[in-house]
Amino acid sequence: MSLSELQSKIEQRTAIVGVIGLGYVGLPVACALASAGFQVIGVDVKAERVALINQGCNPIDGAEPGLTELLAKSVDARRLCATVNYNDLAQADVILIDVETPVDETHSPQYIALAHACQKLAQVIRKGTLVIVESTIAPGTMQDVVRPLLEGLGKKVNIDFFLGACPERVMPGKLLANLHSMSRVCGAYSSETSAAMIALYRHIVAADLDAADCITAELVKTAENAYRDVNIAFANELALICEVTGGDFLRVRELVNKSPGRNVLFAGAGVGGHCIPKDPWLLAAGARDKIAMRLIPAARAVNDSMPLHIATLTRHALESAGVDITTARIVVMGYAYLENSDDTRNSPSAALVTQLQAWGATVIIHDPWVPEYKTDLMQCLNDGDAIVVMVAHRDYKTIDLAVLREHLRTPILIDGRRVFDAQLARSAGFSYFGVGQGKVAEG
Ligand SMILES: NC(=O)c1ccc[n+]([C@@H]2O[C@H](COP(=O)([O-])OP(=O)(O)OC[C@H]3O[C@@H](n4cnc5c(N)ncnc54)[C@H](O)[C@@H]3O)[C@@H](O)[C@H]2O)c1
Protein backbone atom coordinates (compact mmCIF):
# COMPACT_ATOMS: atom_id res chain seq x y z
CA MET A 1 0.00 0.00 0.00
CA SER A 2 1.31 3.47 -0.86
CA LEU A 3 1.30 6.29 1.66
CA SER A 4 -1.46 8.13 -0.22
CA GLU A 5 -3.63 4.98 -0.18
CA LEU A 6 -2.94 4.63 3.54
CA GLN A 7 -3.81 8.28 4.12
CA SER A 8 -7.15 7.88 2.37
CA LYS A 9 -7.91 4.74 4.46
CA ILE A 10 -7.10 6.81 7.54
CA GLU A 11 -9.31 9.65 6.39
CA GLN A 12 -12.18 7.23 5.76
CA ARG A 13 -11.54 5.47 9.10
CA THR A 14 -11.18 2.10 7.37
CA ALA A 15 -7.54 1.74 8.48
CA ILE A 16 -7.01 -0.86 11.22
CA VAL A 17 -5.00 0.56 14.13
CA GLY A 18 -2.75 -1.39 16.50
CA VAL A 19 -1.69 -0.01 19.89
CA ILE A 20 1.23 -1.63 21.70
CA GLY A 21 1.18 -1.02 25.48
CA LEU A 22 -2.23 -0.47 27.09
CA GLY A 23 -1.22 1.63 30.10
CA TYR A 24 -2.02 5.21 31.10
CA VAL A 25 -1.18 6.42 27.60
CA GLY A 26 -2.00 3.52 25.27
CA LEU A 27 -5.40 2.62 26.69
CA PRO A 28 -6.99 6.10 26.32
CA VAL A 29 -5.66 6.50 22.78
CA ALA A 30 -6.92 3.03 21.85
CA CYS A 31 -10.38 3.93 23.23
CA ALA A 32 -10.39 7.35 21.56
CA LEU A 33 -9.54 5.86 18.15
CA ALA A 34 -12.13 3.09 18.60
CA SER A 35 -14.73 5.65 19.49
CA ALA A 36 -13.73 7.71 16.42
CA GLY A 37 -14.73 4.70 14.31
CA PHE A 38 -11.47 2.77 13.84
CA GLN A 39 -11.05 -0.94 14.39
CA VAL A 40 -8.39 -1.11 17.13
CA ILE A 41 -6.22 -4.04 18.22
CA GLY A 42 -4.43 -3.45 21.54
CA VAL A 43 -1.38 -5.51 22.48
CA ASP A 44 0.05 -5.79 25.97
CA VAL A 45 2.41 -8.26 27.63
CA LYS A 46 0.26 -8.34 30.78
CA ALA A 47 -2.32 -11.10 30.28
CA GLU A 48 -4.54 -9.98 33.23
CA ARG A 49 -4.71 -6.44 31.84
CA VAL A 50 -5.65 -7.81 28.40
CA ALA A 51 -8.37 -10.00 29.96
CA LEU A 52 -9.80 -7.07 31.95
CA ILE A 53 -9.89 -4.83 28.89
CA ASN A 54 -11.64 -7.51 26.84
CA GLN A 55 -14.31 -7.67 29.55
CA GLY A 56 -14.74 -3.91 29.14
CA CYS A 57 -13.25 -3.24 32.60
CA ASN A 58 -10.94 -0.28 33.15
CA PRO A 59 -7.67 -1.44 34.77
CA ILE A 60 -6.82 2.13 35.89
CA ASP A 61 -8.08 2.79 39.46
CA GLY A 62 -7.55 6.58 39.57
CA ALA A 63 -10.20 9.18 38.74
CA GLU A 64 -10.22 9.23 34.91
CA PRO A 65 -13.35 11.03 33.71
CA GLY A 66 -15.01 9.22 30.80
CA LEU A 67 -12.47 6.42 30.39
CA THR A 68 -14.41 3.58 32.04
CA GLU A 69 -17.49 4.35 29.94
CA LEU A 70 -15.54 4.81 26.70
CA LEU A 71 -13.69 1.53 27.20
CA ALA A 72 -16.90 -0.40 27.93
CA LYS A 73 -18.57 1.14 24.87
CA SER A 74 -15.60 0.43 22.57
CA VAL A 75 -15.38 -3.22 23.65
CA ASP A 76 -19.14 -3.64 23.49
CA ALA A 77 -19.23 -2.26 19.94
CA ARG A 78 -16.39 -4.68 19.05
CA ARG A 79 -14.24 -1.74 17.96
CA LEU A 80 -11.51 -2.54 20.50
CA CYS A 81 -10.05 -5.91 21.35
CA ALA A 82 -6.88 -6.63 23.32
CA THR A 83 -4.40 -9.45 22.92
CA VAL A 84 -0.97 -10.63 24.03
CA ASN A 85 -0.29 -11.92 20.53
CA TYR A 86 1.78 -9.72 18.23
CA ASN A 87 0.71 -11.79 15.20
CA ASP A 88 -2.68 -10.08 15.40
CA LEU A 89 -0.92 -6.86 14.39
CA ALA A 90 -0.18 -8.29 10.95
CA GLN A 91 -3.59 -6.93 9.85
CA ALA A 92 -2.91 -3.40 11.18
CA ASP A 93 -2.33 -0.46 8.84
CA VAL A 94 -1.12 1.91 11.57
CA ILE A 95 0.64 0.81 14.77
CA LEU A 96 1.25 3.05 17.78
CA ILE A 97 3.92 2.18 20.36
CA ASP A 98 3.02 3.25 23.92
CA VAL A 99 5.29 1.21 26.19
CA GLU A 100 7.11 2.54 29.26
CA THR A 101 10.54 4.19 28.80
CA PRO A 102 12.18 4.54 32.24
CA VAL A 103 15.77 5.47 33.09
CA ASP A 104 18.13 3.31 35.14
CA GLU A 105 20.20 4.20 38.25
CA THR A 106 22.76 5.99 36.06
CA HIS A 107 19.91 8.04 34.51
CA SER A 108 20.41 6.34 31.15
CA PRO A 109 17.36 5.34 29.07
CA GLN A 110 16.23 1.80 29.75
CA TYR A 111 14.62 0.65 26.53
CA ILE A 112 13.84 -2.99 27.41
CA ALA A 113 10.11 -2.62 26.66
CA LEU A 114 10.69 -0.41 23.60
CA ALA A 115 13.30 -2.77 22.13
CA HIS A 116 11.08 -5.80 22.75
CA ALA A 117 8.13 -4.07 21.09
CA CYS A 118 10.21 -3.07 18.04
CA GLN A 119 11.74 -6.55 17.67
CA LYS A 120 8.34 -8.24 17.83
CA LEU A 121 6.87 -5.66 15.48
CA ALA A 122 9.64 -6.13 12.90
CA GLN A 123 8.40 -9.71 12.47
CA VAL A 124 4.82 -8.75 11.66
CA ILE A 125 4.68 -5.38 9.88
CA ARG A 126 3.32 -5.53 6.35
CA LYS A 127 4.34 -3.45 3.36
CA GLY A 128 2.96 0.04 3.76
CA THR A 129 2.35 -0.03 7.52
CA LEU A 130 2.78 3.24 9.41
CA VAL A 131 4.52 2.83 12.78
CA ILE A 132 4.29 5.74 15.26
CA VAL A 133 6.22 5.88 18.54
CA GLU A 134 4.13 7.74 21.12
CA SER A 135 6.36 6.82 24.08
CA THR A 136 8.70 9.54 25.36
CA ILE A 137 12.23 8.88 24.13
CA ALA A 138 15.63 10.56 24.28
CA PRO A 139 16.62 12.70 21.27
CA GLY A 140 18.21 10.39 18.70
CA THR A 141 16.34 7.23 19.79
CA MET A 142 14.28 6.97 16.61
CA GLN A 143 17.44 6.97 14.53
CA ASP A 144 19.70 4.93 16.83
CA VAL A 145 17.30 2.41 18.39
CA VAL A 146 13.81 2.26 16.84
CA ARG A 147 14.71 2.45 13.16
CA PRO A 148 17.54 -0.16 13.25
CA LEU A 149 15.35 -2.60 15.22
CA LEU A 150 12.39 -2.22 12.88
CA GLU A 151 14.68 -2.54 9.84
CA GLY A 152 16.44 -5.54 11.42
CA LEU A 153 14.73 -8.09 9.17
CA GLY A 154 15.48 -6.23 5.96
CA LYS A 155 12.41 -3.98 5.56
CA LYS A 156 13.34 -0.34 4.95
CA VAL A 157 11.78 2.91 6.16
CA ASN A 158 10.04 4.93 3.40
CA ILE A 159 10.20 1.89 1.10
CA ASP A 160 8.58 -1.00 2.97
CA PHE A 161 7.02 0.85 5.89
CA PHE A 162 6.67 4.37 7.26
CA LEU A 163 7.90 5.68 10.58
CA GLY A 164 7.22 8.61 12.87
CA ALA A 165 7.28 9.86 16.46
CA CYS A 166 4.33 11.63 18.03
CA PRO A 167 4.97 11.84 21.79
CA GLU A 168 1.93 11.87 24.06
CA ARG A 169 1.26 14.86 26.30
CA VAL A 170 -1.44 13.51 28.63
CA MET A 171 -1.47 13.59 32.41
CA PRO A 172 -3.23 11.12 34.75
CA GLY A 173 -6.56 12.50 35.94
CA LYS A 174 -7.20 14.16 32.58
CA LEU A 175 -6.11 11.47 30.12
CA LEU A 176 -9.00 11.74 27.68
CA ALA A 177 -9.43 15.50 28.02
CA ASN A 178 -5.71 16.11 27.41
CA LEU A 179 -5.67 13.72 24.49
CA HIS A 180 -8.49 15.66 22.88
CA SER A 181 -7.33 19.19 23.61
CA MET A 182 -3.52 19.23 23.54
CA SER A 183 -1.51 19.94 20.40
CA ARG A 184 0.88 17.29 19.08
CA VAL A 185 4.12 17.20 17.13
CA CYS A 186 3.99 14.72 14.25
CA GLY A 187 7.67 13.98 13.62
CA ALA A 188 8.50 11.63 10.77
CA TYR A 189 11.02 10.43 8.18
CA SER A 190 9.19 12.26 5.37
CA SER A 191 6.73 15.12 5.11
CA GLU A 192 4.22 12.71 3.50
CA THR A 193 4.43 10.48 6.58
CA SER A 194 3.82 13.51 8.82
CA ALA A 195 0.75 14.30 6.69
CA ALA A 196 -0.62 10.75 7.16
CA MET A 197 0.00 11.04 10.91
CA ILE A 198 -1.81 14.37 11.02
CA ALA A 199 -4.75 12.76 9.18
CA LEU A 200 -4.90 10.08 11.89
CA TYR A 201 -4.68 12.40 14.90
CA ARG A 202 -7.14 14.86 13.34
CA HIS A 203 -9.87 12.29 14.19
CA ILE A 204 -9.17 12.55 17.95
CA VAL A 205 -7.27 15.81 18.57
CA ALA A 206 -8.93 19.22 18.43
CA ALA A 207 -5.71 21.25 18.56
CA ASP A 208 -2.65 22.05 16.44
CA LEU A 209 -0.93 19.08 14.78
CA ASP A 210 2.52 20.25 13.72
CA ALA A 211 4.61 18.44 11.12
CA ALA A 212 8.28 18.02 12.02
CA ASP A 213 11.18 15.58 11.83
CA CYS A 214 11.71 12.88 14.46
CA ILE A 215 14.53 14.63 16.32
CA THR A 216 12.38 17.73 16.78
CA ALA A 217 9.48 15.64 18.14
CA GLU A 218 11.84 13.90 20.59
CA LEU A 219 13.41 17.19 21.71
CA VAL A 220 10.10 19.00 22.15
CA LYS A 221 8.56 16.31 24.36
CA THR A 222 11.55 15.82 26.65
CA ALA A 223 12.17 19.60 26.78
CA GLU A 224 8.62 20.39 27.89
CA ASN A 225 8.90 18.05 30.86
CA ALA A 226 12.44 19.16 31.72
CA TYR A 227 11.16 22.76 31.63
CA ARG A 228 8.45 21.85 34.15
CA ASP A 229 10.92 20.05 36.40
CA VAL A 230 13.30 23.03 36.42
CA ASN A 231 10.42 25.39 37.23
CA ILE A 232 9.19 23.17 40.07
CA ALA A 233 12.75 23.03 41.39
CA PHE A 234 12.84 26.85 41.48
CA ALA A 235 9.58 26.88 43.45
CA ASN A 236 10.91 24.24 45.85
CA GLU A 237 14.16 26.11 46.43
CA LEU A 238 12.24 29.34 47.01
CA ALA A 239 10.05 27.47 49.55
CA LEU A 240 13.18 26.32 51.40
CA ILE A 241 14.47 29.91 51.44
CA CYS A 242 11.10 31.09 52.81
CA GLU A 243 11.26 28.51 55.59
CA VAL A 244 14.62 29.72 56.90
CA THR A 245 14.07 33.46 56.35
CA GLY A 246 10.60 33.53 57.88
CA GLY A 247 8.36 34.20 54.88
CA ASP A 248 5.41 32.25 53.62
CA PHE A 249 6.01 30.74 50.19
CA LEU A 250 2.33 30.93 49.22
CA ARG A 251 2.16 34.68 49.88
CA VAL A 252 5.56 35.32 48.28
CA ARG A 253 4.52 33.33 45.23
CA GLU A 254 1.25 35.21 44.93
CA LEU A 255 3.03 38.58 45.00
CA VAL A 256 5.91 37.55 42.72
CA ASN A 257 3.36 36.37 40.17
CA LYS A 258 1.88 39.88 40.04
CA SER A 259 5.08 40.91 38.27
CA PRO A 260 4.57 40.63 34.48
CA GLY A 261 5.92 37.44 32.93
CA ARG A 262 6.45 35.65 36.26
CA ASN A 263 4.69 32.38 36.97
CA VAL A 264 6.24 30.64 39.97
CA LEU A 265 4.75 27.16 40.32
CA PHE A 266 3.69 25.50 43.59
CA ALA A 267 6.31 24.01 45.87
CA GLY A 268 5.74 20.62 47.46
CA ALA A 269 6.90 17.37 48.95
CA GLY A 270 8.54 16.08 45.77
CA VAL A 271 8.04 15.23 42.12
CA GLY A 272 6.93 11.75 41.05
CA GLY A 273 5.22 9.82 38.29
CA HIS A 274 6.57 8.04 35.26
CA CYS A 275 7.44 11.22 33.33
CA ILE A 276 8.74 14.35 35.08
CA PRO A 277 11.48 12.62 37.13
CA LYS A 278 12.90 10.82 34.09
CA ASP A 279 12.17 12.93 31.01
CA PRO A 280 14.82 15.56 31.96
CA TRP A 281 17.35 12.70 32.02
CA LEU A 282 16.09 11.52 28.61
CA LEU A 283 16.60 15.04 27.24
CA ALA A 284 20.10 15.14 28.72
CA ALA A 285 20.97 11.60 27.60
CA GLY A 286 21.53 12.51 23.96
CA ALA A 287 24.11 15.21 24.79
CA ARG A 288 25.61 14.47 28.18
CA ASP A 289 28.93 13.17 26.80
CA LYS A 290 29.28 16.26 24.61
CA ILE A 291 28.33 19.18 26.86
CA ALA A 292 28.45 19.76 30.61
CA MET A 293 24.92 19.41 31.99
CA ARG A 294 24.42 21.74 34.96
CA LEU A 295 20.88 23.07 35.26
CA ILE A 296 18.91 19.88 34.53
CA PRO A 297 20.78 17.67 37.07
CA ALA A 298 20.64 20.49 39.67
CA ALA A 299 16.85 20.75 39.29
CA ARG A 300 16.51 16.99 39.61
CA ALA A 301 18.60 17.08 42.79
CA VAL A 302 16.44 19.84 44.34
CA ASN A 303 13.20 17.99 43.56
CA ASP A 304 14.57 14.64 44.71
CA SER A 305 15.63 16.22 48.02
CA MET A 306 12.11 17.30 48.99
CA PRO A 307 10.90 14.01 50.55
CA LEU A 308 14.01 14.03 52.76
CA HIS A 309 13.26 17.63 53.69
CA ILE A 310 9.73 16.61 54.74
CA ALA A 311 11.18 13.71 56.74
CA THR A 312 13.52 16.17 58.49
CA LEU A 313 10.64 18.55 59.27
CA THR A 314 8.78 15.59 60.79
CA ARG A 315 11.75 14.52 62.88
CA HIS A 316 12.27 18.06 64.23
CA ALA A 317 8.57 18.42 65.05
CA LEU A 318 8.64 15.14 66.97
CA GLU A 319 11.78 16.22 68.85
CA SER A 320 10.13 19.54 69.80
CA ALA A 321 7.15 17.57 71.15
CA GLY A 322 9.48 15.30 73.15
CA VAL A 323 8.77 12.21 71.03
CA ASP A 324 11.70 9.95 70.17
CA ILE A 325 11.48 9.04 66.48
CA THR A 326 12.24 5.39 67.25
CA THR A 327 9.00 5.15 69.24
CA ALA A 328 6.96 7.38 66.94
CA ARG A 329 3.96 6.21 64.93
CA ILE A 330 3.76 8.35 61.80
CA VAL A 331 0.78 8.34 59.43
CA VAL A 332 1.58 9.20 55.82
CA MET A 333 -1.48 10.49 53.95
CA GLY A 334 -1.13 9.84 50.23
CA TYR A 335 1.08 7.40 48.35
CA ALA A 336 0.18 8.13 44.71
CA TYR A 337 2.45 10.67 43.03
CA LEU A 338 -0.51 12.84 42.05
CA GLU A 339 -3.84 13.83 43.56
CA ASN A 340 -6.82 11.54 42.83
CA SER A 341 -4.61 9.08 40.96
CA ASP A 342 -3.63 5.46 41.65
CA ASP A 343 -0.23 5.93 39.96
CA THR A 344 2.56 5.30 42.49
CA ARG A 345 5.51 5.29 40.09
CA ASN A 346 8.47 7.23 41.55
CA SER A 347 6.22 8.26 44.44
CA PRO A 348 7.84 10.90 46.72
CA SER A 349 6.00 9.14 49.58
CA ALA A 350 8.12 6.03 48.98
CA ALA A 351 11.31 8.04 49.53
CA LEU A 352 9.82 9.65 52.66
CA VAL A 353 8.71 6.30 54.12
CA THR A 354 12.13 4.75 53.50
CA GLN A 355 13.82 7.61 55.36
CA LEU A 356 11.41 7.59 58.32
CA GLN A 357 11.75 3.82 58.67
CA ALA A 358 15.54 4.10 58.46
CA TRP A 359 15.34 6.42 61.49
CA GLY A 360 13.35 3.75 63.34
CA ALA A 361 9.81 5.16 63.09
CA THR A 362 6.71 3.03 62.60
CA VAL A 363 5.00 4.26 59.44
CA ILE A 364 1.37 3.71 58.50
CA ILE A 365 0.38 4.57 54.94
CA HIS A 366 -3.08 5.64 53.80
CA ASP A 367 -4.25 6.40 50.27
CA PRO A 368 -7.88 6.40 49.14
CA TRP A 369 -6.92 5.76 45.50
CA VAL A 370 -4.20 3.11 45.80
CA PRO A 371 -5.79 -0.32 46.39
CA GLU A 372 -2.98 -1.45 48.73
CA TYR A 373 -3.48 1.52 51.09
CA LYS A 374 -7.24 2.08 50.76
CA THR A 375 -7.92 1.46 54.48
CA ASP A 376 -9.93 3.33 57.09
CA LEU A 377 -8.08 6.60 57.71
CA MET A 378 -9.38 7.06 61.24
CA GLN A 379 -8.09 3.63 62.22
CA CYS A 380 -4.70 4.47 60.73
CA LEU A 381 -4.59 7.61 62.87
CA ASN A 382 -5.19 5.92 66.23
CA ASP A 383 -2.27 6.56 68.61
CA GLY A 384 -0.41 8.41 65.88
CA ASP A 385 2.32 10.92 66.75
CA ALA A 386 2.37 12.79 63.47
CA ILE A 387 0.47 13.08 60.21
CA VAL A 388 2.43 13.81 57.05
CA VAL A 389 0.27 14.93 54.11
CA MET A 390 2.05 13.98 50.90
CA VAL A 391 -0.77 14.17 48.32
CA ALA A 392 -3.55 16.74 47.92
CA HIS A 393 -6.24 14.12 47.26
CA ARG A 394 -9.71 15.69 47.15
CA ASP A 395 -10.76 13.20 49.89
CA TYR A 396 -8.29 14.91 52.27
CA LYS A 397 -9.29 18.50 51.54
CA THR A 398 -12.69 18.14 53.19
CA ILE A 399 -11.57 16.30 56.35
CA ASP A 400 -12.59 17.88 59.66
CA LEU A 401 -9.33 18.81 61.41
CA ALA A 402 -10.90 18.40 64.86
CA VAL A 403 -11.78 14.78 64.03
CA LEU A 404 -8.24 14.18 62.76
CA ARG A 405 -6.84 15.65 65.97
CA GLU A 406 -9.02 13.44 68.24
CA HIS A 407 -7.45 10.22 66.98
CA LEU A 408 -3.84 11.22 67.52
CA ARG A 409 -1.60 10.70 70.53
CA THR A 410 0.61 13.67 69.55
CA PRO A 411 -1.01 16.40 67.41
CA ILE A 412 1.65 17.08 64.78
CA LEU A 413 0.63 17.90 61.21
CA ILE A 414 3.29 18.17 58.52
CA ASP A 415 1.64 19.48 55.37
CA GLY A 416 3.77 18.67 52.34
CA ARG A 417 1.18 20.06 49.91
CA ARG A 418 -0.34 22.97 51.88
CA VAL A 419 -3.72 21.22 51.85
CA PHE A 420 -4.79 22.66 55.21
CA ASP A 421 -5.04 26.23 56.38
CA ALA A 422 -2.32 26.85 58.99
CA GLN A 423 -4.53 28.98 61.27
CA LEU A 424 -7.37 26.45 61.24
CA ALA A 425 -4.96 23.60 61.94
CA ARG A 426 -3.45 25.46 64.89
CA SER A 427 -6.91 26.36 66.20
CA ALA A 428 -7.77 22.65 66.06
CA GLY A 429 -4.82 22.00 68.38
CA PHE A 430 -2.15 20.92 65.91
CA SER A 431 1.51 21.78 65.81
CA TYR A 432 1.37 22.61 62.10
CA PHE A 433 4.33 22.78 59.70
CA GLY A 434 3.60 23.62 56.07
CA VAL A 435 6.24 23.29 53.36
CA GLY A 436 7.57 26.76 52.57
CA GLN A 437 6.25 28.33 55.74
CA GLY A 438 8.93 30.00 57.82
CA LYS A 439 8.93 30.69 61.56
CA VAL A 440 7.86 34.35 61.27
CA ALA A 441 4.99 33.37 58.96
CA GLU A 442 3.90 30.78 61.51
CA GLY A 443 3.08 33.64 63.90
N1 LIG B 1 1.78 8.34 32.26
C1 LIG B 1 1.75 9.52 31.72
O1 LIG B 1 1.14 10.43 32.27
C2 LIG B 1 2.45 9.82 30.41
C3 LIG B 1 2.19 11.03 29.76
C4 LIG B 1 2.81 11.31 28.56
C5 LIG B 1 3.71 10.40 28.03
N2 LIG B 1 3.98 9.24 28.69
C6 LIG B 1 4.93 8.30 28.08
O2 LIG B 1 4.17 7.26 27.49
C7 LIG B 1 4.86 6.02 27.59
C8 LIG B 1 3.98 5.02 28.30
O3 LIG B 1 3.73 5.47 29.62
P1 LIG B 1 2.56 4.87 30.49
O4 LIG B 1 2.41 5.76 31.66
O5 LIG B 1 1.38 4.59 29.65
O6 LIG B 1 3.22 3.49 30.94
P2 LIG B 1 2.44 2.23 31.55
O7 LIG B 1 3.46 1.46 32.31
O8 LIG B 1 1.19 2.68 32.22
O9 LIG B 1 2.01 1.41 30.26
C9 LIG B 1 2.92 0.71 29.47
C10 LIG B 1 2.24 -0.58 29.07
O10 LIG B 1 3.07 -1.23 28.11
C11 LIG B 1 3.06 -2.62 28.38
N3 LIG B 1 4.24 -3.22 27.76
C12 LIG B 1 5.53 -3.18 28.19
N4 LIG B 1 6.33 -3.81 27.31
C13 LIG B 1 5.54 -4.24 26.31
C14 LIG B 1 5.79 -4.93 25.12
N5 LIG B 1 7.02 -5.28 24.76
N6 LIG B 1 4.75 -5.24 24.33
C15 LIG B 1 3.49 -4.88 24.66
N7 LIG B 1 3.18 -4.21 25.79
C16 LIG B 1 4.21 -3.88 26.59
C17 LIG B 1 3.04 -2.70 29.88
O11 LIG B 1 2.60 -3.97 30.31
C18 LIG B 1 2.07 -1.56 30.24
O12 LIG B 1 0.75 -2.01 30.32
C19 LIG B 1 6.16 6.34 28.33
O13 LIG B 1 7.16 6.59 27.41
C20 LIG B 1 5.83 7.62 29.07
O14 LIG B 1 6.98 8.37 29.35
C21 LIG B 1 3.35 8.92 29.86
The ligand as an SDF file (V2000), in Angstrom:
LIG
                    3D

 44 48  0  0  0  0  0  0  0  0999 V2000
    1.7790    8.3380   32.2590 N   0  0  0  0  0  0  0  0  0  0  0  0
    1.7510    9.5210   31.7220 C   0  0  0  0  0  0  0  0  0  0  0  0
    1.1360   10.4340   32.2660 O   0  0  0  0  0  0  0  0  0  0  0  0
    2.4550    9.8230   30.4140 C   0  0  0  0  0  0  0  0  0  0  0  0
    2.1910   11.0280   29.7570 C   0  0  0  0  0  0  0  0  0  0  0  0
    2.8080   11.3080   28.5550 C   0  0  0  0  0  0  0  0  0  0  0  0
    3.7130   10.3980   28.0340 C   0  0  0  0  0  0  0  0  0  0  0  0
    3.9770    9.2360   28.6920 N   0  0  0  0  0  0  0  0  0  0  0  0
    4.9270    8.2990   28.0830 C   0  0  0  0  0  0  0  0  0  0  0  0
    4.1690    7.2580   27.4850 O   0  0  0  0  0  0  0  0  0  0  0  0
    4.8650    6.0200   27.5920 C   0  0  0  0  0  0  0  0  0  0  0  0
    3.9790    5.0170   28.3010 C   0  0  0  0  0  0  0  0  0  0  0  0
    3.7320    5.4690   29.6250 O   0  0  0  0  0  0  0  0  0  0  0  0
    2.5550    4.8660   30.4880 P   0  0  0  0  0  0  0  0  0  0  0  0
    2.4120    5.7580   31.6620 O   0  0  0  0  0  0  0  0  0  0  0  0
    1.3810    4.5880   29.6450 O   0  0  0  0  0  0  0  0  0  0  0  0
    3.2170    3.4860   30.9420 O   0  0  0  0  0  0  0  0  0  0  0  0
    2.4420    2.2310   31.5490 P   0  0  0  0  0  0  0  0  0  0  0  0
    3.4550    1.4610   32.3080 O   0  0  0  0  0  0  0  0  0  0  0  0
    1.1940    2.6790   32.2220 O   0  0  0  0  0  0  0  0  0  0  0  0
    2.0070    1.4130   30.2590 O   0  0  0  0  0  0  0  0  0  0  0  0
    2.9160    0.7100   29.4690 C   0  0  0  0  0  0  0  0  0  0  0  0
    2.2360   -0.5830   29.0740 C   0  0  0  0  0  0  0  0  0  0  0  0
    3.0670   -1.2270   28.1070 O   0  0  0  0  0  0  0  0  0  0  0  0
    3.0640   -2.6220   28.3750 C   0  0  0  0  0  0  0  0  0  0  0  0
    4.2430   -3.2150   27.7560 N   0  0  0  0  0  0  0  0  0  0  0  0
    5.5260   -3.1760   28.1870 C   0  0  0  0  0  0  0  0  0  0  0  0
    6.3300   -3.8130   27.3140 N   0  0  0  0  0  0  0  0  0  0  0  0
    5.5380   -4.2400   26.3110 C   0  0  0  0  0  0  0  0  0  0  0  0
    5.7870   -4.9300   25.1170 C   0  0  0  0  0  0  0  0  0  0  0  0
    7.0210   -5.2850   24.7580 N   0  0  0  0  0  0  0  0  0  0  0  0
    4.7460   -5.2420   24.3260 N   0  0  0  0  0  0  0  0  0  0  0  0
    3.4850   -4.8790   24.6570 C   0  0  0  0  0  0  0  0  0  0  0  0
    3.1830   -4.2070   25.7870 N   0  0  0  0  0  0  0  0  0  0  0  0
    4.2060   -3.8770   26.5880 C   0  0  0  0  0  0  0  0  0  0  0  0
    3.0380   -2.6950   29.8790 C   0  0  0  0  0  0  0  0  0  0  0  0
    2.5960   -3.9660   30.3070 O   0  0  0  0  0  0  0  0  0  0  0  0
    2.0730   -1.5610   30.2380 C   0  0  0  0  0  0  0  0  0  0  0  0
    0.7480   -2.0100   30.3250 O   0  0  0  0  0  0  0  0  0  0  0  0
    6.1580    6.3430   28.3250 C   0  0  0  0  0  0  0  0  0  0  0  0
    7.1590    6.5890   27.4060 O   0  0  0  0  0  0  0  0  0  0  0  0
    5.8300    7.6170   29.0730 C   0  0  0  0  0  0  0  0  0  0  0  0
    6.9810    8.3720   29.3480 O   0  0  0  0  0  0  0  0  0  0  0  0
    3.3460    8.9180   29.8580 C   0  0  0  0  0  0  0  0  0  0  0  0
  1  2  1  0
  2  3  2  0
  2  4  1  0
  4  5  1  0
  4 44  2  0
  5  6  2  0
  6  7  1  0
  7  8  2  0
  8  9  1  0
  8 44  1  0
  9 10  1  0
  9 42  1  0
 10 11  1  0
 11 12  1  0
 11 40  1  0
 12 13  1  0
 13 14  1  0
 14 15  2  0
 14 16  1  0
 14 17  1  0
 17 18  1  0
 18 19  2  0
 18 20  1  0
 18 21  1  0
 21 22  1  0
 22 23  1  0
 23 24  1  0
 23 38  1  0
 24 25  1  0
 25 26  1  0
 25 36  1  0
 26 27  1  0
 26 35  1  0
 27 28  2  0
 28 29  1  0
 29 30  1  0
 29 35  2  0
 30 31  1  0
 30 32  2  0
 32 33  1  0
 33 34  2  0
 34 35  1  0
 36 37  1  0
 36 38  1  0
 38 39  1  0
 40 41  1  0
 40 42  1  0
 42 43  1  0
M  CHG  2   8   1  16  -1
M  END
$$$$
